Every structure is written in structure tokens, then in C-alpha cells.
Amino acid sequence: MRSNSPGFLKSEVILIGDINTNVGSIGNNTLVNYLQTFCSMFDLHQTIKDPTRVCSTSQSTIDLILVSDVQKSHKVVLLHVV
């Protein structure tokens, strides 16, 4: 853990949510940049690597799990319901 992290991050942090920022997008995306800065500030790591919203014309990775301790995170399996 980085020494400049806020004190509350001495505990394990798991942040799960529908962030609605497509971290799988290609190119310069301001919202993704803000999210990456936020994660960097609090030493959080994104564990979802596959698209979480898939439709016939597009797919995106907008539902995220951010963790402070990657070593403690478990394998995440996405189930796509048709």
C-alpha cells in the first residue's frame, strides 16, 4: 500500500457498482481518466476485465469491482443472461 494513502485504506476496501463509465473503451475518454485517477489516489485495482453489458450492437465494461488488495480478490466470473 502506498504510504500517502488515507488512513481508512489501511483496511481492505471493496467497491462494487454500476459505474457507467466504460473502462473498456478505446481512445481518450475523460470519465475513464477520472476513474483511473481516483483508483490511483486510493490505490484501488479494477478486477473486471470482460464486458459486463453486451447487446447486439455493442459491449461495454461498466459494472466494476475495485479492490485495495488484489491478492485477496477472488476470480470473478461473469454470467451473461440472454
C-alpha positions as CSV (number, residue, x, y, z in Angstrom):
1,M,0.0,0.0,0.0
2,R,1.3,3.5,-0.8
3,S,2.4,5.5,2.2
4,N,0.3,8.5,1.2
5,S,-3.0,6.6,1.1
6,P,-5.6,7.9,3.5
7,G,-5.8,6.2,6.9
8,F,-9.1,4.4,6.1
9,L,-7.4,2.5,3.4
10,K,-5.4,0.6,5.9
11,S,-8.5,-1.7,5.9
12,E,-9.5,-3.8,3.0
13,V,-11.7,-1.8,0.6
14,I,-14.1,-3.4,-1.9
15,L,-16.1,-1.0,-4.1
16,I,-18.8,-2.6,-6.3
17,G,-21.1,-0.8,-8.6
18,D,-22.7,0.2,-11.8
19,I,-20.2,3.0,-12.6
20,N,-21.5,3.6,-16.1
21,T,-18.0,4.5,-17.3
22,N,-16.8,2.1,-20.0
23,V,-13.3,1.2,-18.8
24,G,-13.0,-1.0,-21.9
25,S,-13.3,2.0,-24.3
26,I,-10.5,2.8,-26.7
27,G,-9.2,6.3,-27.0
28,N,-9.1,9.3,-24.8
29,N,-12.1,9.1,-22.5
30,T,-12.3,11.9,-19.9
31,L,-14.5,9.8,-17.5
32,V,-12.2,6.8,-17.7
33,N,-9.2,9.1,-17.0
34,Y,-11.0,10.5,-13.9
35,L,-11.8,7.0,-12.7
36,Q,-8.2,5.9,-13.2
37,T,-7.0,8.9,-11.3
38,F,-9.5,8.1,-8.5
39,C,-8.2,4.5,-8.4
40,S,-4.6,5.6,-8.3
41,M,-5.3,8.1,-5.5
42,F,-6.8,5.4,-3.3
43,D,-4.6,2.5,-4.6
44,L,-7.6,0.6,-5.9
45,H,-7.5,-2.0,-8.7
46,Q,-10.2,-2.9,-11.2
47,T,-10.8,-6.6,-11.3
48,I,-13.4,-6.9,-14.1
49,K,-11.7,-7.5,-17.4
50,D,-14.6,-8.6,-19.6
51,P,-17.6,-6.6,-20.9
52,T,-20.4,-6.5,-18.4
53,R,-23.1,-5.1,-20.8
54,V,-23.4,-6.9,-24.0
55,C,-26.1,-6.2,-26.7
56,S,-26.4,-6.9,-30.4
57,T,-24.6,-3.8,-31.5
58,S,-22.1,-3.1,-28.7
59,Q,-20.5,-4.2,-25.5
60,S,-19.0,-2.3,-22.5
61,T,-17.3,-2.8,-19.2
62,I,-19.4,-0.5,-16.9
63,D,-20.1,-2.7,-13.8
64,L,-16.9,-2.7,-11.8
65,I,-15.3,-4.2,-8.7
66,L,-12.5,-2.1,-7.3
67,V,-10.3,-3.6,-4.6
68,S,-7.5,-2.4,-2.4
69,D,-5.9,-5.8,-2.1
70,V,-5.7,-7.7,-5.4
71,Q,-4.1,-10.7,-3.6
72,K,-7.2,-11.2,-1.6
73,S,-9.6,-10.8,-4.5
74,H,-11.2,-13.9,-5.9
75,K,-11.8,-14.9,-9.5
76,V,-14.8,-13.1,-10.9
77,V,-16.9,-14.9,-13.4
78,L,-19.5,-13.0,-15.5
79,L,-22.8,-14.6,-16.4
80,H,-24.5,-13.2,-19.5
81,V,-28.2,-13.7,-19.3
82,V,-30.0,-13.7,-22.7
